[in-house]
Amino acid sequence: MKHPEGIGSMKEKLMTWRRQIHQRPELSFQEFETSSYIADALRKMPGMKTETGIGWATGIVGTLSSGEGPVIAIRADIDALPITEENKVSYSSGNEGVMHACGHDAHTSIVLGVASLLSEQFERGDIQGTVKFIFQPAEESIDENGLSGSPYMIRAGAYDGVDAAIALHMCPWLPVGSMQVNDGYSMANVDVFQGRITGTGGHGAYPEQGTDPIWMLGPVLQALHGIVARKLSALDSAVVSIGEVHAGSASNIIPTEVAVTGTMRSYSPEVRDTLAVELQRAFSIVEPLGGEYSFRIDRGEPALKNDPTVNQWFIEAAHQLYPDISITSGPFGMGGEDFGYVTERVPGALFFLGCAKPGGEQRDLHTPVFDIDEECLPIGTAILAQTAINYLNGVAVLPSRTKVEVDIHGT
């Protein structure tokens, strides 16, 4: 794919950034070396104001501004996953048990590339307004407060005054030279539930003398797995999955308790609420069987809701730069993406960028063999940069709307 002038020459720099970050992956809320590396790169760019420790110790905001004018934010996530890499490449992870298996190294290098390109344009006076480059920690995990990195950045004011926010994500199911967009709900609400079924327990030889929570577990599991199939419309997007079941300590002891943990995924707020109601009903089945139950739901990130207007900006910028680019539409799946917190607050969107390596091997997100074709790096850089330029120059516009303030866990 032929790159526009000035983009193709950036490929080596983008690869260098990406591979350095890939070799030194760090888990959520622990991205100290990564954060320092990003900040150092930003400080070398003309006109860049670099702020560290925003929202969290590893959060970074770089700002280019000419003063008055439109304001757009471009976000990258910087954390890695607790996965042992199996790829045998020169830039494999050097931190045992930690890997950039979701493409955050690529997201970060692309946004650094956008920052580098736009710093030159601001220096020449070619564009007016403000661009905020937000490098966010902890997209993959939550802390003891139930929060990932995005809410902390929002609380710290990283998105204050922003008119719109944009981002991208690696897409290993599409080849280089393609992208996927979707209007509206595109990635899932993520909720984790923990339930307990309690009986009296007893001797395994005399089950009739007590109540058995393992026996009660059977109908509860059936009810949990039946929520999506029988309690929701077939048109609703939702998943309920059981990840852990813990009970017992010996073969001849009926335990007093069974613990069940799982995840619920959905798109719409209404379905999210329905899942919670049906979860309680599923556990309540144990009461007429002589048992008791308790459960709690930890609400994670909200569903990513892409603004159709901002999506159109992506499409127009992509066609402007790459007339032959392949653009598909459709939801991105039931995975979570904490950029959803941002798109609740300001108009924004995230697109998926084709990155599949040639050769046919499946390299899915969150797997030990995930990798990308680095030819996608300049493409992603060009599209994000052009989208921002079009907005700052008035080529892309937002319809007037009422500003909505979103509460984040009581803030």
LINRAQUI-V661794 format. One record per residue. RES is the residue in three letters. PSI is psi in radians with two decimals (999 if undefined). OMEGA is omega in whole degrees, 0 to 359 (NA if undefined). D_CENTER is the distance of its C-alpha to the mean C-alpha in Angstrom with 1 decimal. Layout:
BEGIN
res->RES psi->PSI omega->OMEGA d_center->D_CENTER
res->RES psi->PSI omega->OMEGA d_center->D_CENTER
END
This chain:
BEGIN
res->MET psi->2.25 omega->182 d_center->27.9
res->LYS psi->2.25 omega->181 d_center->29.7
res->HIS psi->2.62 omega->175 d_center->27.9
res->PRO psi->2.83 omega->183 d_center->29.1
res->GLU psi->2.34 omega->177 d_center->31.3
res->GLY psi->-0.23 omega->182 d_center->29.8
res->ILE psi->-0.84 omega->182 d_center->26.5
res->GLY psi->-0.61 omega->181 d_center->27.9
res->SER psi->-0.23 omega->180 d_center->29.5
res->MET psi->-0.15 omega->188 d_center->26.2
res->LYS psi->-0.78 omega->182 d_center->25.0
res->GLU psi->-0.72 omega->179 d_center->26.7
res->LYS psi->-0.74 omega->179 d_center->25.2
res->LEU psi->-0.73 omega->178 d_center->21.6
res->MET psi->-0.70 omega->180 d_center->22.3
res->THR psi->-0.84 omega->178 d_center->23.8
res->TRP psi->-0.85 omega->185 d_center->20.9
res->ARG psi->-0.77 omega->184 d_center->18.4
res->ARG psi->-0.64 omega->177 d_center->20.9
res->GLN psi->-0.77 omega->179 d_center->21.7
res->ILE psi->-0.67 omega->180 d_center->18.2
res->HIS psi->-0.63 omega->182 d_center->17.8
res->GLN psi->-0.38 omega->183 d_center->21.1
res->ARG psi->1.05 omega->183 d_center->20.2
res->PRO psi->2.60 omega->179 d_center->16.8
res->GLU psi->2.52 omega->183 d_center->16.1
res->LEU psi->2.94 omega->180 d_center->14.2
res->SER psi->2.40 omega->181 d_center->12.2
res->PHE psi->0.16 omega->180 d_center->14.7
res->GLN psi->0.39 omega->191 d_center->17.1
res->GLU psi->0.84 omega->188 d_center->16.2
res->PHE psi->-0.82 omega->179 d_center->19.8
res->GLU psi->-0.71 omega->178 d_center->21.1
res->THR psi->-0.80 omega->180 d_center->18.0
res->SER psi->-0.76 omega->179 d_center->18.2
res->SER psi->-0.70 omega->180 d_center->21.9
res->TYR psi->-0.76 omega->180 d_center->21.7
res->ILE psi->-0.81 omega->181 d_center->19.5
res->ALA psi->-0.71 omega->178 d_center->21.9
res->ASP psi->-0.72 omega->180 d_center->24.9
res->ALA psi->-0.72 omega->180 d_center->23.7
res->LEU psi->-0.70 omega->183 d_center->23.2
res->ARG psi->-0.35 omega->179 d_center->26.6
res->LYS psi->-0.12 omega->184 d_center->28.4
res->MET psi->2.29 omega->182 d_center->27.4
res->PRO psi->2.32 omega->174 d_center->30.1
res->GLY psi->0.02 omega->185 d_center->29.6
res->MET psi->2.19 omega->170 d_center->26.3
res->LYS psi->2.11 omega->186 d_center->26.0
res->THR psi->2.13 omega->178 d_center->23.8
res->GLU psi->2.30 omega->180 d_center->22.7
res->THR psi->2.89 omega->180 d_center->21.4
res->GLY psi->0.55 omega->182 d_center->20.5
res->ILE psi->2.04 omega->179 d_center->18.8
res->GLY psi->-0.68 omega->179 d_center->17.3
res->TRP psi->2.86 omega->183 d_center->17.3
res->ALA psi->-0.49 omega->185 d_center->19.6
res->THR psi->0.09 omega->179 d_center->17.2
res->GLY psi->2.46 omega->183 d_center->15.7
res->ILE psi->2.44 omega->171 d_center->17.3
res->VAL psi->2.11 omega->172 d_center->18.3
res->GLY psi->2.41 omega->184 d_center->20.6
res->THR psi->2.28 omega->169 d_center->22.7
res->LEU psi->2.29 omega->183 d_center->25.1
res->SER psi->2.49 omega->173 d_center->27.5
res->SER psi->0.08 omega->183 d_center->30.8
res->GLY psi->-2.12 omega->181 d_center->31.3
res->GLU psi->2.65 omega->176 d_center->31.5
res->GLY psi->-3.10 omega->180 d_center->29.4
res->PRO psi->2.78 omega->180 d_center->26.0
res->VAL psi->2.20 omega->178 d_center->22.8
res->ILE psi->2.50 omega->178 d_center->19.5
res->ALA psi->2.48 omega->176 d_center->16.4
res->ILE psi->2.12 omega->188 d_center->14.3
res->ARG psi->2.44 omega->170 d_center->11.1
res->ALA psi->2.55 omega->173 d_center->10.0
res->ASP psi->2.59 omega->193 d_center->8.0
res->ILE psi->-0.04 omega->185 d_center->10.8
res->ASP psi->2.87 omega->180 d_center->10.6
res->ALA psi->-3.06 omega->186 d_center->11.6
res->LEU psi->2.72 omega->177 d_center->12.2
res->PRO psi->1.20 omega->182 d_center->15.6
res->ILE psi->2.43 omega->176 d_center->16.8
res->THR psi->2.10 omega->184 d_center->20.2
res->GLU psi->2.42 omega->178 d_center->20.2
res->GLU psi->-0.11 omega->179 d_center->22.9
res->ASN psi->2.38 omega->177 d_center->23.0
res->LYS psi->1.39 omega->180 d_center->26.4
res->VAL psi->2.87 omega->184 d_center->25.8
res->SER psi->-0.38 omega->183 d_center->27.1
res->TYR psi->0.42 omega->180 d_center->23.7
res->SER psi->2.73 omega->180 d_center->22.6
res->SER psi->2.32 omega->175 d_center->21.0
res->GLY psi->0.00 omega->178 d_center->23.7
res->ASN psi->1.89 omega->187 d_center->22.1
res->GLU psi->2.30 omega->177 d_center->23.1
res->GLY psi->0.09 omega->179 d_center->20.6
res->VAL psi->2.41 omega->185 d_center->17.6
res->MET psi->2.50 omega->169 d_center->15.8
res->HIS psi->1.48 omega->184 d_center->13.3
res->ALA psi->0.17 omega->179 d_center->12.5
res->CYS psi->0.09 omega->174 d_center->9.1
res->GLY psi->0.21 omega->181 d_center->10.6
res->HIS psi->-0.47 omega->174 d_center->9.6
res->ASP psi->-0.68 omega->178 d_center->13.4
res->ALA psi->-0.73 omega->178 d_center->13.8
res->HIS psi->-0.77 omega->182 d_center->11.4
res->THR psi->-0.77 omega->181 d_center->13.4
res->SER psi->-0.65 omega->178 d_center->16.7
res->ILE psi->-0.79 omega->181 d_center->16.2
res->VAL psi->-0.57 omega->171 d_center->15.7
res->LEU psi->-0.67 omega->177 d_center->18.6
res->GLY psi->-0.73 omega->177 d_center->20.5
res->VAL psi->-0.76 omega->179 d_center->20.0
res->ALA psi->-0.73 omega->180 d_center->21.2
res->SER psi->-0.79 omega->179 d_center->24.2
res->LEU psi->-0.83 omega->185 d_center->25.2
res->LEU psi->-0.50 omega->177 d_center->25.0
res->SER psi->-0.63 omega->178 d_center->26.9
res->GLU psi->-0.70 omega->181 d_center->29.7
res->GLN psi->-0.67 omega->176 d_center->29.8
res->PHE psi->-0.71 omega->181 d_center->29.8
res->GLU psi->-0.62 omega->179 d_center->32.6
res->ARG psi->-0.19 omega->182 d_center->34.6
res->GLY psi->0.37 omega->183 d_center->34.2
res->ASP psi->-0.43 omega->182 d_center->32.8
res->ILE psi->2.68 omega->182 d_center->30.1
res->GLN psi->2.55 omega->180 d_center->30.2
res->GLY psi->-2.67 omega->184 d_center->27.7
res->THR psi->2.40 omega->172 d_center->24.7
res->VAL psi->2.24 omega->176 d_center->21.4
res->LYS psi->2.15 omega->179 d_center->19.0
res->PHE psi->1.92 omega->188 d_center->16.8
res->ILE psi->1.99 omega->179 d_center->14.1
res->PHE psi->1.82 omega->193 d_center->13.0
res->GLN psi->2.26 omega->174 d_center->10.7
res->PRO psi->2.92 omega->163 d_center->11.0
res->ALA psi->0.93 omega->171 d_center->9.4
res->GLU psi->-0.51 omega->189 d_center->5.6
res->GLU psi->-0.40 omega->188 d_center->6.6
res->SER psi->2.84 omega->174 d_center->9.6
res->ILE psi->2.79 omega->179 d_center->11.7
res->ASP psi->-2.93 omega->183 d_center->15.2
res->GLU psi->-0.26 omega->177 d_center->18.6
res->ASN psi->0.03 omega->180 d_center->18.0
res->GLY psi->0.35 omega->184 d_center->15.1
res->LEU psi->2.46 omega->170 d_center->12.8
res->SER psi->-2.95 omega->186 d_center->9.7
res->GLY psi->-0.60 omega->186 d_center->10.1
res->SER psi->-0.82 omega->178 d_center->9.4
res->PRO psi->-0.61 omega->179 d_center->12.4
res->TYR psi->-0.69 omega->178 d_center->14.5
res->MET psi->-0.68 omega->179 d_center->14.2
res->ILE psi->-0.82 omega->180 d_center->15.1
res->ARG psi->-0.63 omega->183 d_center->18.0
res->ALA psi->-0.06 omega->177 d_center->19.3
res->GLY psi->0.22 omega->183 d_center->19.8
res->ALA psi->-0.54 omega->182 d_center->17.5
res->TYR psi->0.14 omega->178 d_center->17.1
res->ASP psi->2.36 omega->178 d_center->20.7
res->GLY psi->0.04 omega->182 d_center->22.8
res->VAL psi->2.32 omega->178 d_center->20.0
res->ASP psi->-0.66 omega->183 d_center->21.0
res->ALA psi->2.73 omega->180 d_center->17.8
res->ALA psi->2.46 omega->182 d_center->14.4
res->ILE psi->2.71 omega->180 d_center->13.0
res->ALA psi->2.99 omega->174 d_center->10.3
res->LEU psi->2.99 omega->179 d_center->9.9
res->HIS psi->2.49 omega->176 d_center->8.3
res->MET psi->2.52 omega->183 d_center->10.8
res->CYS psi->1.65 omega->184 d_center->12.6
res->PRO psi->-0.11 omega->178 d_center->15.1
res->TRP psi->-0.01 omega->176 d_center->16.8
res->LEU psi->2.53 omega->180 d_center->18.2
res->PRO psi->2.86 omega->174 d_center->20.7
res->VAL psi->2.45 omega->183 d_center->20.9
res->GLY psi->0.23 omega->179 d_center->22.3
res->SER psi->2.84 omega->178 d_center->20.1
res->MET psi->2.78 omega->179 d_center->17.1
res->GLN psi->2.29 omega->178 d_center->15.5
res->VAL psi->2.76 omega->176 d_center->15.2
res->ASN psi->2.25 omega->177 d_center->15.2
res->ASP psi->2.51 omega->177 d_center->16.6
res->GLY psi->-2.65 omega->184 d_center->15.7
res->TYR psi->2.21 omega->188 d_center->13.4
res->SER psi->-0.45 omega->173 d_center->11.2
res->MET psi->2.88 omega->200 d_center->8.4
res->ALA psi->2.68 omega->158 d_center->9.6
res->ASN psi->2.45 omega->181 d_center->10.7
res->VAL psi->1.98 omega->178 d_center->10.5
res->ASP psi->2.45 omega->178 d_center->13.9
res->VAL psi->2.34 omega->177 d_center->15.9
res->PHE psi->2.60 omega->177 d_center->19.6
res->GLN psi->2.06 omega->181 d_center->22.5
res->GLY psi->2.67 omega->177 d_center->26.0
res->ARG psi->2.31 omega->175 d_center->29.4
res->ILE psi->2.20 omega->186 d_center->32.6
res->THR psi->2.33 omega->172 d_center->35.8
res->GLY psi->-2.86 omega->178 d_center->39.3
res->THR psi->-0.42 omega->188 d_center->42.4
res->GLY psi->-2.99 omega->179 d_center->42.1
res->GLY psi->-2.96 omega->179 d_center->45.4
res->HIS psi->2.36 omega->181 d_center->47.4
res->GLY psi->-0.37 omega->180 d_center->46.3
res->ALA psi->-0.28 omega->184 d_center->49.9
res->TYR psi->1.09 omega->183 d_center->50.2
res->PRO psi->-0.42 omega->183 d_center->47.2
res->GLU psi->-0.22 omega->183 d_center->49.3
res->GLN psi->-0.03 omega->181 d_center->49.8
res->GLY psi->-2.94 omega->176 d_center->46.3
res->THR psi->2.41 omega->191 d_center->43.0
res->ASP psi->1.91 omega->181 d_center->40.5
res->PRO psi->-0.41 omega->178 d_center->36.7
res->ILE psi->-0.68 omega->175 d_center->35.9
res->TRP psi->-0.72 omega->179 d_center->38.1
res->MET psi->-0.44 omega->181 d_center->36.3
res->LEU psi->-0.59 omega->184 d_center->32.9
res->GLY psi->-1.03 omega->180 d_center->33.9
res->PRO psi->-0.50 omega->177 d_center->34.0
res->VAL psi->-0.79 omega->179 d_center->31.0
res->LEU psi->-0.72 omega->177 d_center->28.9
res->GLN psi->-0.75 omega->180 d_center->30.5
res->ALA psi->-0.71 omega->180 d_center->29.6
res->LEU psi->-0.79 omega->181 d_center->26.0
res->HIS psi->-0.29 omega->179 d_center->25.6
res->GLY psi->-0.11 omega->183 d_center->27.6
res->ILE psi->-0.89 omega->183 d_center->25.5
res->VAL psi->-0.69 omega->185 d_center->23.5
res->ALA psi->-0.55 omega->189 d_center->26.6
res->ARG psi->-0.14 omega->182 d_center->29.2
res->LYS psi->-0.15 omega->181 d_center->27.8
res->LEU psi->2.72 omega->173 d_center->25.5
res->SER psi->2.56 omega->176 d_center->26.3
res->ALA psi->-0.28 omega->179 d_center->25.6
res->LEU psi->-0.19 omega->180 d_center->23.9
res->ASP psi->2.46 omega->177 d_center->21.2
res->SER psi->2.04 omega->181 d_center->17.9
res->ALA psi->2.67 omega->177 d_center->17.5
res->VAL psi->2.39 omega->168 d_center->17.4
res->VAL psi->2.10 omega->182 d_center->19.2
res->SER psi->2.43 omega->176 d_center->19.3
res->ILE psi->2.19 omega->181 d_center->21.4
res->GLY psi->-0.52 omega->183 d_center->20.3
res->GLU psi->2.45 omega->170 d_center->23.1
res->VAL psi->2.16 omega->182 d_center->26.8
res->HIS psi->2.30 omega->178 d_center->29.1
res->ALA psi->2.66 omega->168 d_center->32.8
res->GLY psi->2.79 omega->179 d_center->36.2
res->SER psi->-0.20 omega->180 d_center->38.0
res->ALA psi->2.78 omega->185 d_center->41.0
res->SER psi->-0.43 omega->185 d_center->42.4
res->ASN psi->0.31 omega->178 d_center->45.1
res->ILE psi->2.11 omega->172 d_center->43.2
res->ILE psi->2.11 omega->185 d_center->41.5
res->PRO psi->2.82 omega->177 d_center->38.7
res->THR psi->-0.25 omega->188 d_center->38.4
res->GLU psi->2.55 omega->172 d_center->34.7
res->VAL psi->2.29 omega->178 d_center->31.8
res->ALA psi->2.34 omega->182 d_center->28.1
res->VAL psi->2.25 omega->179 d_center->25.4
res->THR psi->2.48 omega->180 d_center->21.7
res->GLY psi->-3.06 omega->180 d_center->19.0
res->THR psi->2.59 omega->174 d_center->15.9
res->MET psi->2.29 omega->180 d_center->15.9
res->ARG psi->2.50 omega->181 d_center->13.6
res->SER psi->2.97 omega->176 d_center->14.6
res->TYR psi->-0.99 omega->187 d_center->14.2
res->SER psi->2.64 omega->175 d_center->16.9
res->PRO psi->-0.61 omega->181 d_center->17.9
res->GLU psi->-0.77 omega->179 d_center->21.2
res->VAL psi->-0.65 omega->177 d_center->20.1
res->ARG psi->-0.77 omega->179 d_center->18.0
res->ASP psi->-0.68 omega->179 d_center->21.3
res->THR psi->-0.72 omega->179 d_center->23.4
res->LEU psi->-0.70 omega->180 d_center->21.5
res->ALA psi->-0.74 omega->179 d_center->22.3
res->VAL psi->-0.80 omega->182 d_center->25.9
res->GLU psi->-0.51 omega->175 d_center->26.4
res->LEU psi->-0.79 omega->179 d_center->25.0
res->GLN psi->-0.70 omega->179 d_center->27.8
res->ARG psi->-0.65 omega->180 d_center->30.3
res->ALA psi->-0.76 omega->180 d_center->29.5
res->PHE psi->-0.49 omega->183 d_center->30.1
res->SER psi->-0.19 omega->178 d_center->33.2
res->ILE psi->-0.46 omega->185 d_center->34.9
res->VAL psi->-0.35 omega->186 d_center->36.2
res->GLU psi->-0.86 omega->177 d_center->38.4
res->PRO psi->-0.19 omega->177 d_center->41.2
res->LEU psi->0.07 omega->177 d_center->41.1
res->GLY psi->0.18 omega->182 d_center->42.0
res->GLY psi->3.08 omega->175 d_center->38.7
res->GLU psi->2.86 omega->181 d_center->36.4
res->TYR psi->2.79 omega->169 d_center->32.7
res->SER psi->2.69 omega->176 d_center->30.0
res->PHE psi->2.79 omega->173 d_center->26.3
res->ARG psi->2.67 omega->178 d_center->23.4
res->ILE psi->2.18 omega->174 d_center->19.9
res->ASP psi->1.93 omega->182 d_center->17.1
res->ARG psi->2.17 omega->177 d_center->14.8
res->GLY psi->-2.57 omega->185 d_center->11.2
res->GLU psi->2.60 omega->177 d_center->8.6
res->PRO psi->2.88 omega->178 d_center->10.2
res->ALA psi->2.45 omega->175 d_center->9.8
res->LEU psi->2.08 omega->179 d_center->8.5
res->LYS psi->1.88 omega->183 d_center->12.1
res->ASN psi->2.31 omega->177 d_center->13.0
res->ASP psi->2.18 omega->182 d_center->16.4
res->PRO psi->-0.62 omega->180 d_center->19.0
res->THR psi->-0.78 omega->180 d_center->20.8
res->VAL psi->-0.66 omega->174 d_center->18.0
res->ASN psi->-0.70 omega->179 d_center->17.3
res->GLN psi->-0.59 omega->174 d_center->21.0
res->TRP psi->-0.79 omega->179 d_center->20.9
res->PHE psi->-0.83 omega->184 d_center->18.7
res->ILE psi->-0.78 omega->181 d_center->21.2
res->GLU psi->-0.70 omega->178 d_center->24.2
res->ALA psi->-0.73 omega->180 d_center->23.1
res->ALA psi->-0.80 omega->180 d_center->22.3
res->HIS psi->-0.57 omega->178 d_center->25.8
res->GLN psi->-0.67 omega->183 d_center->27.4
res->LEU psi->-0.71 omega->186 d_center->26.5
res->TYR psi->1.49 omega->185 d_center->26.4
res->PRO psi->-0.46 omega->183 d_center->28.7
res->ASP psi->0.13 omega->182 d_center->28.2
res->ILE psi->2.51 omega->178 d_center->24.4
res->SER psi->2.16 omega->181 d_center->23.4
res->ILE psi->2.09 omega->177 d_center->21.0
res->THR psi->2.82 omega->179 d_center->20.0
res->SER psi->2.69 omega->179 d_center->18.6
res->GLY psi->2.66 omega->179 d_center->16.9
res->PRO psi->2.70 omega->184 d_center->13.8
res->PHE psi->-0.19 omega->178 d_center->11.1
res->GLY psi->-3.00 omega->184 d_center->11.5
res->MET psi->0.19 omega->172 d_center->10.9
res->GLY psi->2.85 omega->179 d_center->7.7
res->GLY psi->2.78 omega->179 d_center->5.3
res->GLU psi->1.97 omega->188 d_center->2.4
res->ASP psi->0.08 omega->166 d_center->4.6
res->PHE psi->-0.27 omega->175 d_center->6.0
res->GLY psi->-0.54 omega->175 d_center->7.8
res->TYR psi->-0.65 omega->182 d_center->10.0
res->VAL psi->-0.79 omega->183 d_center->11.1
res->THR psi->-0.19 omega->167 d_center->12.0
res->GLU psi->-0.50 omega->190 d_center->14.0
res->ARG psi->-0.74 omega->181 d_center->15.9
res->VAL psi->2.73 omega->174 d_center->16.7
res->PRO psi->2.29 omega->182 d_center->16.9
res->GLY psi->2.95 omega->178 d_center->13.9
res->ALA psi->2.74 omega->177 d_center->12.2
res->LEU psi->2.34 omega->176 d_center->9.8
res->PHE psi->2.76 omega->178 d_center->11.6
res->PHE psi->2.29 omega->184 d_center->11.5
res->LEU psi->2.17 omega->179 d_center->14.1
res->GLY psi->2.26 omega->183 d_center->16.6
res->CYS psi->0.16 omega->187 d_center->16.9
res->ALA psi->2.32 omega->176 d_center->18.9
res->LYS psi->2.50 omega->177 d_center->21.7
res->PRO psi->2.75 omega->178 d_center->25.1
res->GLY psi->-0.31 omega->173 d_center->27.1
res->GLY psi->-0.22 omega->179 d_center->25.6
res->GLU psi->2.33 omega->180 d_center->23.9
res->GLN psi->2.12 omega->182 d_center->20.8
res->ARG psi->1.24 omega->187 d_center->18.0
res->ASP psi->2.76 omega->173 d_center->15.0
res->LEU psi->2.53 omega->176 d_center->11.5
res->HIS psi->0.50 omega->174 d_center->11.9
res->THR psi->2.76 omega->182 d_center->15.6
res->PRO psi->-0.25 omega->182 d_center->18.3
res->VAL psi->0.18 omega->179 d_center->19.3
res->PHE psi->2.37 omega->175 d_center->16.2
res->ASP psi->2.94 omega->183 d_center->17.4
res->ILE psi->2.76 omega->167 d_center->17.6
res->ASP psi->1.99 omega->187 d_center->20.5
res->GLU psi->-0.08 omega->173 d_center->20.6
res->GLU psi->-0.31 omega->180 d_center->22.5
res->CYS psi->-0.36 omega->187 d_center->19.2
res->LEU psi->-0.89 omega->178 d_center->18.7
res->PRO psi->-0.50 omega->179 d_center->21.5
res->ILE psi->-0.86 omega->178 d_center->20.5
res->GLY psi->-0.71 omega->178 d_center->17.0
res->THR psi->-0.81 omega->183 d_center->18.8
res->ALA psi->-0.76 omega->183 d_center->21.5
res->ILE psi->-0.79 omega->179 d_center->19.6
res->LEU psi->-0.75 omega->181 d_center->17.5
res->ALA psi->-0.79 omega->182 d_center->20.8
res->GLN psi->-0.62 omega->177 d_center->22.9
res->THR psi->-0.79 omega->179 d_center->20.7
res->ALA psi->-0.77 omega->180 d_center->21.1
res->ILE psi->-0.78 omega->180 d_center->24.8
res->ASN psi->-0.67 omega->180 d_center->25.4
res->TYR psi->-0.80 omega->181 d_center->24.2
res->LEU psi->-0.56 omega->181 d_center->26.1
res->ASN psi->0.03 omega->177 d_center->29.2
res->GLY psi->0.08 omega->177 d_center->29.2
res->VAL psi->-0.69 omega->176 d_center->28.7
res->ALA psi->2.31 omega->183 d_center->25.5
res->VAL psi->2.72 omega->175 d_center->25.9
res->LEU psi->2.44 omega->172 d_center->24.3
res->PRO psi->2.65 omega->178 d_center->26.4
res->SER psi->2.49 omega->181 d_center->27.7
res->ARG psi->2.82 omega->177 d_center->25.9
res->THR psi->2.29 omega->180 d_center->26.2
res->LYS psi->2.37 omega->180 d_center->23.8
res->VAL psi->2.22 omega->174 d_center->21.9
res->GLU psi->2.30 omega->184 d_center->21.2
res->VAL psi->2.25 omega->177 d_center->18.5
res->ASP psi->2.29 omega->179 d_center->19.3
res->ILE psi->1.76 omega->178 d_center->16.6
res->HIS psi->0.83 omega->173 d_center->18.2
res->GLY psi->0.10 omega->180 d_center->21.6
res->THR psi->999 omega->NA d_center->21.3
END
